[in-house]
Amino acid sequence: MALALALLIPKSDGKCFFEAIFNFGDSNSDTGGFYAAFPSQPSPNGMTYFKRPVGRPPDGRLYIDFLAQALGLPFFSPFLQSIGSDYKHGVNFATPASTVLHPTTSLFVSGTSPFSLNVQLNQMKQFKSKVDELHSSGSTDLPQPDIFGKSLYTFYIGQDDFTSNLPSGGIAGVMQYMPQVVSQISSTIKCIGITNRKLISHYRIYNQHC
């Protein structure tokens, strides 16, 4: 198991206030994106906390849910969920089995999500473009354009780049991807323009029965 947690936090008065969260990730933080794009989630998923299926891979809340609650924000909606979504407090771009690097096989062959980090970045760009466009036309269904400078950006993605290739490549085989994965995450952060904003990057590879 490997675990890395990085916090980039500018000087402040000690208060932790954000108006929104924008999350990029995999199954560790997916709040319904996968089940919005593919067949709906059946019962009894979600019965522990939500009392109904809500699209999360586990039965209860995810770390991103607890983070939102701790910051006084409501649970935020998946980008892919077109019905009943509220994007005023952020967007979740995560889907299960999403990789940092672009997948070389389809979901139906390897189980790898088509929504890799680069796709999630493009979704973020599209969302920001729509916020700017619709705000100028008087829309009140989306956040203000300045929301992006008042938000927390979270990344919890990367384990599937290694676990999906572990059976065929072994430890030595998958470790060759590490520089590429780190570089892609870094370039994504730079592309979004996260400088004096808040960033949490959480990376973990779970025990693979070895």
Backbone as CSV, one residue per row, in Angstrom:
resi,resn,N_x,N_y,N_z,CA_x,CA_y,CA_z,C_x,C_y,C_z
1,MET,0.849,-1.200,0.000,0.000,0.000,0.000,0.880,1.244,0.000
2,ALA,0.515,2.203,-0.790,1.226,3.475,-0.812,0.228,4.589,-0.571
3,LEU,0.639,5.585,0.203,-0.278,6.670,0.527,0.454,7.993,0.462
4,ALA,-0.112,8.939,-0.253,0.481,10.266,-0.310,-0.618,11.298,-0.169
5,LEU,-0.395,12.306,0.660,-1.377,13.358,0.857,-0.663,14.691,0.794
6,ALA,-1.088,15.564,-0.104,-0.441,16.858,-0.248,-1.450,17.969,-0.084
7,LEU,-1.076,18.991,0.667,-1.933,20.156,0.864,-1.167,21.403,0.452
8,LEU,-1.722,22.175,-0.458,-1.140,23.449,-0.838,-2.073,24.533,-0.328
9,ILE,-1.653,25.218,0.711,-2.547,26.157,1.374,-1.867,27.511,1.515
10,PRO,-2.434,28.551,0.971,-1.852,29.879,1.115,-2.065,30.409,2.518
11,LYS,-1.354,31.466,2.855,-1.518,32.067,4.168,-2.936,32.595,4.333
12,SER,-3.485,32.398,5.517,-4.849,32.848,5.755,-4.988,33.235,7.211
13,ASP,-6.183,33.611,7.609,-6.432,33.995,8.991,-6.795,32.790,9.848
14,GLY,-6.591,31.584,9.315,-6.884,30.377,10.077,-8.261,29.815,9.816
15,LYS,-9.131,30.577,9.169,-10.473,30.099,8.880,-10.470,29.310,7.568
16,CYS,-11.298,28.298,7.525,-11.357,27.436,6.348,-12.717,27.625,5.694
17,PHE,-12.786,28.475,4.685,-14.063,28.785,4.060,-13.961,28.625,2.555
18,PHE,-14.829,27.802,2.031,-14.902,27.599,0.589,-16.357,27.637,0.169
19,GLU,-16.596,28.122,-1.026,-17.963,28.166,-1.537,-18.316,26.933,-2.352
20,ALA,-17.295,26.166,-2.750,-17.561,24.991,-3.587,-16.383,24.029,-3.552
21,ILE,-16.634,22.801,-4.025,-15.592,21.789,-4.189,-15.658,21.257,-5.621
22,PHE,-14.512,21.132,-6.246,-14.426,20.502,-7.562,-13.538,19.273,-7.410
23,ASN,-14.121,18.102,-7.652,-13.416,16.851,-7.394,-13.134,16.061,-8.670
24,PHE,-11.911,15.553,-8.755,-11.481,14.688,-9.851,-11.079,13.354,-9.235
25,GLY,-11.631,12.240,-9.743,-11.293,10.999,-9.075,-11.839,9.733,-9.689
26,ASP,-11.788,8.677,-8.866,-12.256,7.349,-9.263,-13.338,6.892,-8.291
27,SER,-13.426,5.580,-8.047,-14.498,5.059,-7.193,-14.404,5.532,-5.754
28,ASN,-13.218,5.978,-5.326,-13.058,6.453,-3.960,-13.826,7.744,-3.695
29,SER,-14.242,8.428,-4.759,-14.961,9.690,-4.557,-16.111,9.901,-5.542
30,ASP,-16.504,8.855,-6.267,-17.632,8.980,-7.201,-18.953,9.057,-6.440
31,THR,-19.728,10.089,-6.680,-21.014,10.265,-5.995,-22.204,10.028,-6.917
32,GLY,-21.967,9.311,-8.016,-23.083,8.968,-8.889,-22.837,9.141,-10.369
33,GLY,-21.624,9.517,-10.754,-21.331,9.727,-12.163,-21.462,8.466,-12.996
34,PHE,-20.933,7.364,-12.474,-20.971,6.109,-13.226,-22.401,5.658,-13.470
35,TYR,-23.231,5.715,-12.432,-24.605,5.234,-12.570,-25.511,6.237,-13.277
36,ALA,-24.990,7.427,-13.549,-25.722,8.371,-14.392,-25.450,8.068,-15.860
37,ALA,-24.261,7.509,-16.132,-23.880,7.207,-17.513,-24.261,5.797,-17.932
38,PHE,-24.363,4.900,-16.946,-24.645,3.501,-17.229,-25.869,3.048,-16.428
39,PRO,-26.255,1.768,-16.479,-27.483,1.316,-15.796,-27.567,1.752,-14.337
40,SER,-28.779,2.061,-13.895,-28.991,2.583,-12.546,-28.595,1.575,-11.477
41,GLN,-28.254,2.097,-10.316,-27.804,1.269,-9.199,-28.990,0.632,-8.472
42,PRO,-28.948,-0.664,-8.219,-30.067,-1.346,-7.555,-29.981,-1.277,-6.037
43,SER,-31.066,-1.600,-5.365,-31.060,-1.756,-3.914,-30.302,-3.041,-3.593
44,PRO,-29.731,-3.173,-2.387,-29.863,-2.282,-1.226,-28.756,-1.247,-1.103
45,ASN,-28.037,-0.940,-2.171,-26.985,0.067,-2.091,-27.503,1.376,-1.506
46,GLY,-26.700,1.971,-0.640,-27.048,3.256,-0.057,-27.965,3.211,1.139
47,MET,-28.376,2.037,1.571,-29.370,1.942,2.638,-28.828,2.366,4.003
48,THR,-27.513,2.264,4.215,-26.947,2.580,5.523,-27.156,4.039,5.908
49,TYR,-26.906,4.948,4.983,-27.025,6.377,5.312,-28.130,7.068,4.524
50,PHE,-28.157,6.872,3.219,-29.105,7.592,2.372,-30.473,6.921,2.290
51,LYS,-30.534,5.652,2.683,-31.787,4.869,2.691,-32.299,4.554,1.289
52,ARG,-31.462,4.767,0.293,-31.824,4.452,-1.092,-30.548,4.489,-1.932
53,PRO,-30.543,3.872,-3.091,-29.365,3.946,-3.961,-29.130,5.382,-4.439
54,VAL,-27.920,5.870,-4.282,-27.602,7.241,-4.702,-26.385,7.290,-5.627
55,GLY,-25.950,6.124,-6.100,-24.869,6.094,-7.067,-23.472,5.948,-6.515
56,ARG,-23.322,5.912,-5.205,-21.996,5.753,-4.621,-21.612,4.274,-4.593
57,PRO,-20.361,3.947,-4.904,-19.935,2.544,-4.887,-20.119,1.859,-3.530
58,PRO,-19.766,2.512,-2.402,-20.002,1.875,-1.105,-21.431,2.109,-0.624
59,ASP,-21.754,1.551,0.513,-23.119,1.652,1.027,-23.396,2.991,1.702
60,GLY,-22.364,3.618,2.223,-22.561,4.867,2.952,-21.921,6.059,2.268
61,ARG,-21.392,6.953,3.095,-20.763,8.162,2.568,-19.299,7.921,2.211
62,LEU,-18.783,8.784,1.346,-17.385,8.755,0.932,-16.619,9.865,1.643
63,TYR,-15.300,9.827,1.536,-14.509,10.869,2.189,-14.910,12.255,1.688
64,ILE,-15.282,12.351,0.405,-15.652,13.641,-0.168,-16.959,14.158,0.434
65,ASP,-17.835,13.238,0.859,-19.078,13.623,1.529,-18.779,14.206,2.908
66,PHE,-17.888,13.530,3.643,-17.515,14.014,4.968,-16.797,15.357,4.872
67,LEU,-15.984,15.522,3.835,-15.280,16.786,3.633,-16.264,17.916,3.379
68,ALA,-17.248,17.665,2.528,-18.263,18.684,2.239,-19.030,19.057,3.501
69,GLN,-19.417,18.063,4.282,-20.151,18.327,5.519,-19.299,19.121,6.501
70,ALA,-18.022,18.788,6.598,-17.129,19.491,7.516,-16.961,20.956,7.130
71,LEU,-17.069,21.246,5.838,-16.931,22.619,5.349,-18.262,23.359,5.302
72,GLY,-19.327,22.675,5.753,-20.644,23.303,5.762,-21.288,23.386,4.396
73,LEU,-20.870,22.522,3.478,-21.424,22.509,2.122,-22.341,21.306,1.934
74,PRO,-23.320,21.409,1.057,-24.182,20.250,0.770,-23.425,19.229,-0.073
75,PHE,-23.945,18.007,-0.142,-23.356,17.018,-1.043,-23.456,17.568,-2.466
76,PHE,-22.391,17.455,-3.233,-22.431,18.044,-4.570,-22.624,16.987,-5.643
77,SER,-23.149,17.416,-6.763,-23.643,16.513,-7.804,-22.565,16.091,-8.802
78,PRO,-22.745,14.900,-9.404,-21.847,14.451,-10.464,-22.079,15.256,-11.745
79,PHE,-21.037,15.499,-12.485,-21.143,16.227,-13.743,-22.055,15.507,-14.725
80,LEU,-22.041,14.179,-14.705,-22.795,13.386,-15.671,-24.269,13.231,-15.321
81,GLN,-24.671,13.691,-14.162,-26.063,13.536,-13.726,-26.879,14.745,-14.167
82,SER,-27.746,14.544,-15.127,-28.480,15.665,-15.720,-29.773,16.005,-14.989
83,ILE,-30.286,15.080,-14.189,-31.570,15.291,-13.517,-31.363,15.466,-12.014
84,GLY,-31.933,16.526,-11.474,-31.881,16.757,-10.035,-30.539,17.222,-9.508
85,SER,-29.684,17.740,-10.353,-28.355,18.173,-9.921,-28.345,19.634,-9.490
86,ASP,-27.440,19.939,-8.569,-27.240,21.302,-8.091,-25.741,21.573,-8.140
87,TYR,-25.340,22.457,-9.021,-23.920,22.727,-9.209,-23.469,24.054,-8.585
88,LYS,-24.274,24.623,-7.723,-23.918,25.912,-7.128,-22.784,25.793,-6.117
89,HIS,-22.552,24.574,-5.631,-21.495,24.379,-4.632,-20.424,23.413,-5.120
90,GLY,-20.297,23.296,-6.441,-19.241,22.471,-6.990,-19.736,21.356,-7.883
91,VAL,-18.779,20.601,-8.411,-19.075,19.506,-9.333,-18.143,18.337,-9.033
92,ASN,-18.677,17.133,-9.176,-17.862,15.937,-9.017,-17.684,15.270,-10.381
93,PHE,-16.442,15.164,-10.831,-16.148,14.574,-12.135,-15.718,13.107,-12.031
94,ALA,-15.656,12.563,-10.835,-15.143,11.212,-10.605,-16.077,10.116,-11.109
95,THR,-15.491,9.023,-11.579,-16.228,7.792,-11.882,-15.343,6.608,-11.489
96,PRO,-15.930,5.458,-11.133,-15.128,4.287,-10.756,-14.194,3.835,-11.877
97,ALA,-13.011,3.365,-11.477,-12.003,2.835,-12.407,-11.457,3.883,-13.362
98,SER,-11.587,5.156,-13.007,-10.981,6.208,-13.823,-9.470,6.195,-13.611
99,THR,-8.743,6.428,-14.673,-7.287,6.440,-14.612,-6.741,7.838,-14.876
100,VAL,-5.501,8.051,-14.462,-4.837,9.314,-14.760,-4.440,9.346,-16.236
101,LEU,-3.849,8.268,-16.696,-3.449,8.166,-18.098,-4.631,7.723,-18.950
102,HIS,-4.604,8.082,-20.215,-5.704,7.721,-21.112,-5.764,6.205,-21.274
103,PRO,-6.931,5.578,-21.080,-7.032,4.115,-21.187,-6.796,3.633,-22.616
104,THR,-6.217,2.441,-22.718,-5.940,1.869,-24.040,-6.950,0.797,-24.424
105,THR,-7.859,0.467,-23.500,-8.925,-0.497,-23.789,-10.252,0.088,-23.337
106,SER,-11.341,-0.553,-23.723,-12.660,-0.039,-23.380,-13.152,-0.572,-22.042
107,LEU,-14.179,0.054,-21.526,-14.804,-0.364,-20.273,-15.268,-1.807,-20.348
108,PHE,-15.783,-2.205,-21.500,-16.369,-3.532,-21.646,-15.320,-4.629,-21.835
109,VAL,-14.067,-4.230,-22.047,-12.985,-5.208,-22.189,-12.208,-5.362,-20.885
110,SER,-11.812,-4.242,-20.307,-10.960,-4.282,-19.117,-11.630,-3.759,-17.854
111,GLY,-12.791,-3.107,-18.002,-13.444,-2.517,-16.843,-12.932,-1.130,-16.509
112,THR,-12.009,-0.602,-17.316,-11.457,0.733,-17.088,-12.422,1.800,-17.584
113,SER,-12.642,2.813,-16.771,-13.578,3.876,-17.121,-13.076,4.690,-18.314
114,PRO,-13.965,5.122,-19.187,-13.563,5.999,-20.296,-13.308,7.429,-19.830
115,PHE,-13.697,7.721,-18.568,-13.568,9.089,-18.056,-12.249,9.259,-17.304
116,SER,-11.158,9.261,-18.047,-9.827,9.442,-17.462,-9.658,10.886,-16.988
117,LEU,-8.519,11.169,-16.361,-8.297,12.505,-15.808,-8.371,13.582,-16.878
118,ASN,-7.857,13.316,-18.065,-7.903,14.301,-19.139,-9.338,14.586,-19.575
119,VAL,-10.179,13.544,-19.587,-11.597,13.731,-19.915,-12.266,14.560,-18.824
120,GLN,-11.945,14.263,-17.568,-12.510,15.028,-16.458,-12.069,16.490,-16.519
121,LEU,-10.837,16.719,-16.929,-10.348,18.089,-17.107,-11.148,18.805,-18.187
122,ASN,-11.420,18.134,-19.291,-12.219,18.736,-20.362,-13.648,19.016,-19.899
123,GLN,-14.179,18.151,-19.040,-15.509,18.395,-18.472,-15.489,19.650,-17.605
124,MET,-14.406,19.818,-16.850,-14.247,21.009,-16.020,-14.193,22.269,-16.889
125,LYS,-13.455,22.197,-17.979,-13.355,23.339,-18.890,-14.719,23.676,-19.486
126,GLN,-15.463,22.635,-19.851,-16.793,22.840,-20.417,-17.726,23.470,-19.386
127,PHE,-17.644,22.983,-18.148,-18.489,23.535,-17.093,-18.182,25.014,-16.875
128,LYS,-16.901,25.348,-16.783,-16.508,26.742,-16.575,-16.972,27.620,-17.729
129,SER,-16.850,27.106,-18.948,-17.283,27.859,-20.122,-18.781,28.129,-20.079
130,LYS,-19.555,27.126,-19.664,-21.005,27.279,-19.576,-21.393,28.254,-18.469
131,VAL,-20.661,28.214,-17.361,-20.932,29.156,-16.272,-20.751,30.585,-16.765
132,ASP,-19.653,30.839,-17.461,-19.392,32.181,-17.993,-20.444,32.586,-19.025
133,GLU,-20.781,31.658,-19.906,-21.728,31.941,-20.985,-23.132,32.210,-20.454
134,LEU,-23.619,31.327,-19.580,-24.996,31.450,-19.099,-25.153,32.568,-18.084
135,HIS,-24.076,32.898,-17.362,-24.151,34.027,-16.424,-24.387,35.324,-17.183
136,SER,-23.745,35.457,-18.325,-23.903,36.674,-19.125,-25.305,36.802,-19.698
137,SER,-26.031,35.670,-19.762,-27.404,35.707,-20.274,-28.438,35.776,-19.153
138,GLY,-27.953,35.890,-17.898,-28.863,36.074,-16.776,-29.292,34.818,-16.051
139,SER,-28.673,33.681,-16.322,-29.044,32.428,-15.659,-28.678,32.455,-14.179
140,THR,-29.548,31.885,-13.340,-29.300,31.816,-11.894,-29.186,30.365,-11.417
141,ASP,-29.130,29.419,-12.343,-29.072,28.001,-11.983,-27.649,27.501,-11.739
142,LEU,-26.671,28.315,-12.062,-25.278,27.938,-11.889,-24.588,28.933,-10.962
143,PRO,-23.407,28.593,-10.439,-22.704,29.522,-9.550,-22.195,30.751,-10.289
144,GLN,-21.761,31.738,-9.537,-21.175,32.931,-10.121,-19.818,32.584,-10.747
145,PRO,-19.413,33.294,-11.782,-18.138,33.000,-12.442,-16.921,33.071,-11.524
146,ASP,-17.012,33.847,-10.440,-15.861,33.956,-9.541,-15.758,32.793,-8.557
147,ILE,-16.655,31.808,-8.669,-16.666,30.674,-7.755,-15.373,29.870,-7.831
148,PHE,-14.744,29.858,-9.000,-13.565,29.014,-9.211,-12.359,29.474,-8.394
149,GLY,-12.348,30.736,-8.015,-11.278,31.244,-7.177,-11.580,31.143,-5.698
150,LYS,-12.753,30.620,-5.362,-13.167,30.496,-3.962,-13.447,29.043,-3.586
151,SER,-12.854,28.132,-4.346,-13.197,26.719,-4.198,-12.020,25.861,-3.756
152,LEU,-12.364,24.681,-3.265,-11.384,23.659,-2.920,-11.329,22.656,-4.071
153,TYR,-10.132,22.296,-4.506,-9.955,21.346,-5.599,-9.353,20.062,-5.045
154,THR,-10.019,18.940,-5.289,-9.554,17.671,-4.745,-9.292,16.654,-5.853
155,PHE,-8.235,15.886,-5.669,-7.852,14.827,-6.606,-7.672,13.528,-5.827
156,TYR,-8.427,12.509,-6.195,-8.266,11.184,-5.586,-8.348,10.182,-6.735
157,ILE,-7.245,10.013,-7.423,-7.228,9.223,-8.657,-5.818,8.693,-8.903
158,GLY,-5.713,7.541,-9.539,-4.407,7.010,-9.900,-4.189,5.543,-9.602
159,GLN,-4.932,5.001,-8.633,-4.664,3.613,-8.267,-4.968,2.644,-9.410
160,ASP,-5.979,2.966,-10.228,-6.352,2.055,-11.314,-5.325,2.027,-12.443
161,ASP,-4.468,3.039,-12.511,-3.386,3.006,-13.493,-2.439,1.846,-13.199
162,PHE,-2.352,1.481,-11.928,-1.428,0.430,-11.518,-2.122,-0.917,-11.294
163,THR,-3.246,-0.904,-10.601,-3.915,-2.170,-10.293,-4.438,-2.879,-11.541
164,SER,-4.823,-2.114,-12.555,-5.343,-2.745,-13.776,-4.247,-3.451,-14.573
165,ASN,-2.999,-3.016,-14.379,-1.877,-3.616,-15.111,-1.025,-4.543,-14.251
166,LEU,-1.353,-4.625,-12.967,-0.546,-5.421,-12.050,-0.507,-6.912,-12.405
167,PRO,-1.633,-7.549,-12.765,-1.592,-8.983,-13.075,-0.658,-9.336,-14.233
168,SER,-0.588,-8.469,-15.230,0.234,-8.774,-16.405,1.657,-8.242,-16.306
169,GLY,1.840,-7.128,-15.605,3.158,-6.506,-15.566,3.927,-6.669,-14.280
170,GLY,3.230,-7.043,-13.188,3.907,-7.154,-11.912,4.300,-5.791,-11.366
171,ILE,4.945,-5.776,-10.192,5.341,-4.521,-9.550,6.284,-3.716,-10.442
172,ALA,7.309,-4.384,-10.961,8.289,-3.683,-11.799,7.641,-3.114,-13.054
173,GLY,6.688,-3.855,-13.600,6.032,-3.411,-14.820,5.173,-2.180,-14.626
174,VAL,4.437,-2.120,-13.506,3.532,-0.989,-13.295,4.255,0.246,-12.777
175,MET,5.391,0.068,-12.111,6.102,1.219,-11.559,6.652,2.130,-12.646
176,GLN,6.781,1.615,-13.856,7.269,2.454,-14.949,6.287,3.568,-15.294
177,TYR,5.019,3.396,-14.870,4.005,4.409,-15.161,4.023,5.571,-14.166
178,MET,4.725,5.387,-13.036,4.689,6.394,-11.979,5.069,7.795,-12.463
179,PRO,6.195,7.983,-13.171,6.538,9.337,-13.636,5.461,9.948,-14.530
180,GLN,4.852,9.123,-15.389,3.809,9.625,-16.284,2.567,10.044,-15.504
181,VAL,2.212,9.249,-14.505,1.032,9.552,-13.690,1.230,10.854,-12.928
182,VAL,2.390,10.990,-12.291,2.689,12.208,-11.530,2.713,13.420,-12.452
183,SER,3.319,13.268,-13.622,3.408,14.370,-14.583,2.031,14.803,-15.071
184,GLN,1.145,13.828,-15.331,-0.192,14.148,-15.824,-1.012,14.874,-14.768
185,ILE,-0.907,14.431,-13.514,-1.626,15.108,-12.429,-1.110,16.532,-12.284
186,SER,0.212,16.685,-12.330,0.825,18.008,-12.203,0.387,18.949,-13.322
187,SER,0.369,18.452,-14.553,-0.022,19.296,-15.687,-1.502,19.657,-15.623
188,THR,-2.323,18.750,-15.079,-3.753,19.036,-14.922,-3.962,20.160,-13.920
189,ILE,-3.228,20.100,-12.818,-3.318,21.142,-11.793,-2.912,22.496,-12.382
190,LYS,-1.842,22.498,-13.158,-1.384,23.739,-13.784,-2.390,24.246,-14.809
191,CYS,-3.007,23.336,-15.537,-3.975,23.717,-16.569,-5.203,24.375,-15.949
192,ILE,-5.629,23.846,-14.805,-6.780,24.434,-14.111,-6.414,25.804,-13.563
193,GLY,-5.133,25.972,-13.237,-4.687,27.253,-12.713,-4.774,27.342,-11.209
194,ILE,-4.581,26.213,-10.538,-4.628,26.205,-9.075,-3.304,26.739,-8.564
195,THR,-3.306,27.976,-8.116,-2.082,28.585,-7.595,-2.280,28.920,-6.125
196,ASN,-2.951,30.042,-5.865,-3.209,30.414,-4.482,-4.517,29.828,-3.972
197,ARG,-5.149,28.968,-4.778,-6.370,28.311,-4.335,-5.997,27.083,-3.523
198,LYS,-6.989,26.411,-2.977,-6.708,25.270,-2.125,-6.756,23.971,-2.922
199,LEU,-5.810,23.104,-2.638,-5.707,21.830,-3.340,-5.454,20.702,-2.368
200,ILE,-6.210,19.618,-2.503,-5.928,18.386,-1.781,-5.740,17.293,-2.815
201,SER,-4.586,16.655,-2.788,-4.331,15.536,-3.689,-4.077,14.300,-2.843
202,HIS,-4.901,13.294,-3.011,-4.843,12.094,-2.180,-4.670,10.900,-3.098
203,TYR,-3.606,10.154,-2.870,-3.333,9.008,-3.737,-3.080,7.766,-2.889
204,ARG,-3.674,6.656,-3.294,-3.521,5.441,-2.509,-3.678,4.209,-3.389
205,ILE,-2.838,3.211,-3.138,-2.995,1.903,-3.758,-3.333,0.922,-2.650
206,TYR,-4.487,0.315,-2.727,-4.916,-0.602,-1.683,-4.186,-1.937,-1.770
207,ASN,-4.196,-2.662,-0.664,-3.575,-3.978,-0.582,-4.088,-4.878,-1.711
208,GLN,-3.167,-5.432,-2.465,-3.533,-6.276,-3.611,-3.318,-7.765,-3.317
209,HIS,-3.561,-8.164,-2.052,-3.479,-9.568,-1.635,-2.081,-10.144,-1.839
210,CYS,-1.080,-9.357,-1.471,0.285,-9.860,-1.599,1.015,-9.724,-0.266
